[in-house]
């Protein structure tokens, strides 16, 4: 009798099916070989991105006055539109943009070695620099480093001090997990190799 009742309970219990998400960004579009130039006259920045990529400009008003230029894969653009339309929770965290930021240089940062030292000192147990090197980008000293965090996340950063000595330029790519998407790294390299700073 007990086994029959157990079977009945299993049969009578409705199965909750998960509705597949109407939005997906699993298959990132390949960057086109054609390029287009992005120009920011305020900071005298120029760089190329794949012609099929999109950009979004944002500015923090307080406290840092940071300028953000998001360089987004067309698949992620469609995903963001779908996520908004479908009212998905947290959909903005599911895209991996390449990001260019410009923000005021803190007074304790005099050169790119100070930048790397500051990152190492402020990361604590949360993040670890797993590789770094110094180079020259757009005629300026630069530092390139990769960080892994405890979440896990992995990000690659390129930082250089703007020739105006007032601002820091940061180019980054990364995402959740232990690997940075090779497409994002390719687009990041396109930006870095084409970066020009008008003085």
Buried (B, 14 or more C-beta within 10 A) or exposed (E): EEEEEEEEEEEEEEEEEEEEEEBEBEEBBEBEEEBEEBEBEEBBBBBBBBEBBBBEEEEEEEEEEBBBBBBBBBBBBBBBEBBEEEEBEEBEEBBBBBBBBBBBBEEEBEEBEBBBBBBBEEEEEEBEBEEBEEEEBBEBBBBBBBBBBEEEBBBBBBBBBBBEEEBBBBBBBBBEEEEBBEBBBBBBBBBBEBBBBEE
